[in-house]
Amino acid sequence: MSTMTATSARPAGMTKDERFVILASSLGTVFEWYDFYLYGSLAGIIGAQFFSDYPPATRDIFALLAFAAGFLVRPFGAIVFGRVGDIVGRKYTFLVTILIMGLSTFIVGLLPSAKTIGIAAPIILISLRLLQGLALGGEYGGAATYVAEHAPQGKRGYYTSFIQTTATLGLFLSLLVILFTRTFTGEKDFADWGWRIPFLVSVLLLGISVWIRLRLNESPVFQRMKEEGKTSKAPLTEAFATWSNAKIVILALLGLTMGQAVIWYTGQFYALFFLQSILKVDGYTANLLIAWSLLLGTGFFLVFGALSDKIGRKPIILAGCLLGALTLFPIFKMITTNANPALEKAYETVKVQVVADPAGCGDLFNPVGTRVFTAPCDTARAFLAQSSVKYATVQGPAGSPVKVTVNDKDVPYTDAKTSNPAITAAVQAAGYPKPGDAGIVKMSNPFDVFRPQVAATIGLLFILVLYVTMVYGPIAAMLVELFPTRIRYTSMSLPYHIGNGWFGGLLPATAFAITASTGDIYSGLWYPIIFAAITVVVGALFIPETKDVDITKT
C-alpha cells in the first residue's frame, strides 16, 4: 500500500488507500469495544459464575467492581502504550493492543467457573479485565492518531469520525450477539453455558483484525519523523514533566474530554441503566430501545466530524455539552412519561416519608456498592430507592423507632434489607406500578417500533445519542491537533482515558448512588450536568480552535 502525505489536498473523495486505513483502524477498534462491552452486558451472569461463593447482592457488587477495574486502568494503558507508540510507531503498538484485548476476551469464554477451580476463577477473571483495560487505553490513541496522520488537511474531522463510531458500533454488535445467542440457547442454557459463546466468537473477530492490520504501513508523518531522527526519546517526560505541554493535557481533560465523557456515558450507558433499574423496563426491551437509538444516531458521528472541518471542533463539542447540561432533566422526565407512565403519576401524587431520629440515619452514598447498611433508617431508605419510590426523610423524636408513611398512613416496617412486603403493598396500592405492569413500555420483537409508546421512547433516546455524536464525533481530531507529532500518542491518550475511563466509566454507579441517597430518581443527573457545565466554561475560555493546525510539525 502506498503512503500518503498528511497535507495533500485533493478535490476528490477518499482514495482506496485512505479507505483501507480507516477500515483497518476502525474495524479493529469496533472489535475491541465489542470485547470490552461484553463483560458489562453480562455482569450479572458473570457474577453468578465467578463469585458464586458470595450472597447474590455481594456477588453483583464484585462483578461490577471487576467491570469498573477495566475502566480505572485505562489511563495507565494510555501511558504505557502511548510511550511505545511515540517511540516504536503507531502501527505496531495498536497491533499489540488488539492482540491483548482479543486473547483476554477469548480466555474469559474458556475460563472455568468458581465451582470448578475455586478462588482462582475470580482472580484470573479480574486479571483479564485489567489486561483489557490496559489494551483499550492504548488502542484508541493509536487508531485516532494513525488515521489523523493519514488524512488530508481539511478532512481530519471527517476521517477520524469513523473511529468515533467504533464505541457505539462495538456496543451495538455486542448487544446483537447477546440477543441472538439468548434467543438461540434459551435463558436457562444461556445462563449456564451460552454466555460463553459471545466471548468465544471474539477470536474470529480478532483474526480478521490482525490480518487487516498486518497489511498496514506506518503513519507517513511518524515515518518521516523517524527517518529524520526527530522521534522523542522520553515521551512521558516531554508530555507530562514539561509544563507547556502538561498544561494542555490538563486543559484537554477539563475543557474537552471530561464533559464529552459524561454526555456520552449518560446517553448510552446511564440511559440503559435508568430504563432497567429505575423504570423497571425488562432487559430485552431496554436493550432493543437503546440499540434502535444507536442505529438511528450513529451516522451523525460522521456528520458532526465533517461539519467540524468547516466550522471548527470546539463549537460543536461545547454545544453538545451545553445542550446536555440544559436538557438532561426534561429529557429523562419525558422518558419516564413514555416508558412508565404509572411511575411518573405515582411520583407526582404519592407521598412517602421515612420518619426517624436523625441520629439513626446515615449517608447512603455507596457508588462501589461495598457498604452494608444496618440501621433501620438506612435500610428503609435504601429499600425505597431500590424500588424507585420517591421518599422524603422527616425528623422524628429522639430515640423513636423508624416509621414509614404512605400518603400520611403508617405502614408496618420490618428491618428487612431486601424485601418489605408491607411497604411494597402500600406503595403499589397508592399507585406505584408492579413489576411487569402492562403500562411499562415493552417490545415483543426487534421491529416492534411503530407503537406510539415505543417510538416516542426511542425518539427521546435518539436525542441523547445525538448529543453523544456532537461531543464525540470531532474529539479525536481535536486531541490529535492539540499535541506535536513526537509526543502525540502519549499526550492525547491520557486526558482521553482519564475523562472517559474515570469521569465517564464511574458515572452509572455514582449517579445511581446519588439517586439512592436522595430518594429522587432524577438526582443522579446532576453528575453529568455539573461536569458538562464545567467543560463548557473551561473549554470556552482556554481551549483554542485546532481545525487549521498543521499536524506534521514535530
Buried (B, 14 or more C-beta within 10 A) or exposed (E): EEEBBBBEEEEEEBBEBBEBBBEBBBBBBBBBBBBBBBBBBBBBBBBBBBBBEBEEEBBBBBBBBBBBBBBBBBBBBBBBBBBBBBBBBBBBBBBBBBBBBBBBBBBBBEBEBBEEBEEEBBEBBBBBBBBBBBBBBBBBBBBBBBBBBBBBBBBBBBBBBBBBBBBBBBBBBBBBBBBEBBEEBEEEEBBBEBBBBBBBBBBEBBEEBBEBBEEBBBBBBBBBBBEEEEBBEEBBBBBBEEEEBBEBBBBBBBBBBBBBBBBBBBBBBBBBBBBBBBBBBBBBBBBBBBBBBBBBBBEBBBBBBBBBBEEBBBBBBBBBBBBBBEBBBEBBBBBBBBBBBBBBBBBEEBEBBBBBBEEBBBEBEBBEBEBEBEBBBBBBBBBBBBBBBBBBBEEBEEEEBBBBBBBEEEBEBEBBBEEBEBBBEBBBEBBBBEEEBEBBBBBEEBEEBEEEBBEBBBBBBBBBBBBBBBBBBBBBBBBBBBBBBBBBBBBBBBBBBBBBBBBBBBBBBBBBBBBBBBBBBBBBBBBBBEBBBBBBBBBBEBBEBBBEBEBBEB
